Amino acid sequence: MEAKPRISIALCTYNGEKFLKGQLDSYLQQLLPPCEVVACDDASSDSTRVILEEFSHRAPFPVRIFHNEKNLGLIKNFSKAASLCTGDYIAFSDQDDIWLPDKLDACYRMMKKAEQEHGDDTPLLVHSDLRLIDSHNNIIAPSYLKVIGVKHVQKEPLKSILVRNFVLGCTSLCNKILIRESLPFPEIIMNHDGWVAMIAASRGKILFIPEAKVLYRHHDSNVTAWAKPFSYTEYLKALMTGRLSPDRDVRMQIWLLHQAEELERRLAALSDNVPTYLKRYIHALRKGGIMNTLNIILSGIRAPGFIPTLLFIYRIARGRHIQYIKQM
């Protein structure tokens, strides 16, 4: 008889009283229940702690609550939560979404197939699509990935993730070795899900469930950078009319550079070969220019879609961010 899978839920909260109960209740509806919930509250000032404590008394599985004395921020808090999980698999959770009942079960089934094919010592990540909902749980869009214009990349996914991540942490299930190789999460990265996805793409495999398994809430208080749908049409209009803030592009390029450099260091520390295209990508971001941009395009690194790729080329070739890098 197969042993019951030990799945930990790594939940991070911060002033989440408005929607937290709905997220917690969805854990109780899982066809495959978790072995524990590890909740790290990031110094909330509302009733979030009370809601977590109340849930810990009614949940049929252990709920381990950790209160940060001071605000750590999203990345450090998720790094802490992941490090405290004891399960063989870890599912990241935001505080304001709703998991569909087969979320953990579907992810685990795909994970087991991948382990049988690639071995359980291979870093593995399973993720899915999401449905976009509003503050009242009304469906806004059946596929959030389509709304933001990205899709799962099966072949050489790192070449896409370096430019724009297509894995959302709240849909992900990771095995223990992936988490071990990803921790600690570097503070300078854009987000924890993109970092774990880059490690999985570099060292193991990323699997995709095309059906939505999470109701992803869109509201004004979202703390992730993925909260609002992004329109490349509107972006191009803003670019052509001069309404686009240069600070946004500069910050984005610097973030991308820091992530890539952190990945290079982590892969070297794990005694792994650093891909040549990753080194070229870092060089292009540091130096800019047409030739450097052409080199990484020829390496296969590109954004998802034609317009995003053009913008990607334009940003690097122009190199507006380079003067800020030199000052660091």
Secondary structure as the mmCIF struct_conf table of DSSP 4:
data_model
#
loop_
_struct_conf.conf_type_id
_struct_conf.id
_struct_conf.beg_label_comp_id
_struct_conf.beg_label_asym_id
_struct_conf.beg_label_seq_id
_struct_conf.end_label_comp_id
_struct_conf.end_label_asym_id
_struct_conf.end_label_seq_id
HELX_LH_PP_P HELX_LH_PP_P1 GLU A 2 PRO A 5
STRN STRN1 ILE A 7 THR A 13
BEND BEND1 TYR A 14 ASN A 15
TURN_TY1_P TURN_TY1_P1 GLU A 17 PHE A 19
HELX_RH_AL_P HELX_RH_AL_P1 LEU A 20 LEU A 28
TURN_TY1_P TURN_TY1_P2 GLN A 29 GLN A 29
BEND BEND2 LEU A 31 LEU A 32
BEND BEND3 CYS A 35 CYS A 35
STRN STRN2 GLU A 36 ASP A 41
BEND BEND4 SER A 45 SER A 47
HELX_RH_AL_P HELX_RH_AL_P2 THR A 48 ARG A 58
BEND BEND5 PRO A 60 PHE A 61
STRN STRN3 VAL A 63 HIS A 67
BEND BEND6 GLU A 69 LYS A 70
HELX_RH_AL_P HELX_RH_AL_P3 LEU A 74 LEU A 84
BEND BEND7 GLY A 87 ASP A 88
STRN STRN4 TYR A 89 SER A 93
BEND BEND8 GLN A 95 ASP A 96
STRN STRN5 ILE A 98 TRP A 99
TURN_TY1_P TURN_TY1_P3 PRO A 101 ASP A 102
HELX_RH_AL_P HELX_RH_AL_P4 LYS A 103 HIS A 118
TURN_TY1_P TURN_TY1_P4 ASP A 120 ASP A 121
BEND BEND9 THR A 122 THR A 122
STRN STRN6 LEU A 124 ILE A 133
TURN_TY1_P TURN_TY1_P5 SER A 135 HIS A 136
BEND BEND10 ASN A 137 ASN A 137
STRN STRN7 ILE A 139 ALA A 141
BEND BEND11 PRO A 142 PRO A 142
HELX_RH_AL_P HELX_RH_AL_P5 TYR A 144 VAL A 147
TURN_TY1_P TURN_TY1_P6 ILE A 148 GLY A 149
BEND BEND12 LYS A 155 GLU A 156
TURN_TY1_P TURN_TY1_P7 PRO A 157 PRO A 157
HELX_RH_AL_P HELX_RH_AL_P6 LEU A 158 ILE A 161
TURN_TY1_P TURN_TY1_P8 LEU A 162 VAL A 163
BEND BEND13 ARG A 164 ARG A 164
HELX_RH_3T_P HELX_RH_3T_P1 GLY A 169 THR A 171
STRN STRN8 LEU A 173 ASN A 175
HELX_RH_AL_P HELX_RH_AL_P7 LYS A 176 SER A 182
HELX_LH_PP_P HELX_LH_PP_P2 LEU A 183 LEU A 183
BEND BEND14 PRO A 184 PRO A 184
HELX_LH_PP_P HELX_LH_PP_P3 PHE A 185 PRO A 186
TURN_TY1_P TURN_TY1_P9 GLU A 187 ILE A 188
BEND BEND15 ILE A 189 MET A 190
HELX_RH_AL_P HELX_RH_AL_P8 HIS A 192 ARG A 203
BEND BEND16 GLY A 204 GLY A 204
STRN STRN9 LYS A 205 ARG A 217
TURN_TY1_P TURN_TY1_P10 ASP A 220 SER A 221
BEND BEND17 THR A 224 THR A 224
TURN_TY1_P TURN_TY1_P11 ALA A 225 TRP A 226
BEND BEND18 ALA A 227 LYS A 228
HELX_RH_AL_P HELX_RH_AL_P9 TYR A 232 THR A 241
TURN_TY1_P TURN_TY1_P12 GLY A 242 GLY A 242
BEND BEND19 LEU A 244 LEU A 244
HELX_RH_AL_P HELX_RH_AL_P10 PRO A 246 ALA A 269
TURN_TY1_P TURN_TY1_P13 LEU A 270 SER A 271
HELX_LH_PP_P HELX_LH_PP_P4 ASN A 273 PRO A 275
HELX_RH_AL_P HELX_RH_AL_P11 THR A 276 LYS A 287
BEND BEND20 GLY A 289 GLY A 289
HELX_RH_AL_P HELX_RH_AL_P12 ILE A 290 LEU A 298
TURN_TY1_P TURN_TY1_P14 SER A 299 GLY A 300
BEND BEND21 PRO A 304 GLY A 305
HELX_RH_AL_P HELX_RH_AL_P13 PHE A 306 ARG A 318
TURN_TY1_P TURN_TY1_P15 GLY A 319 HIS A 321
HELX_RH_AL_P HELX_RH_AL_P14 ILE A 322 LYS A 326
TURN_TY1_P TURN_TY1_P16 GLN A 327 GLN A 327
#
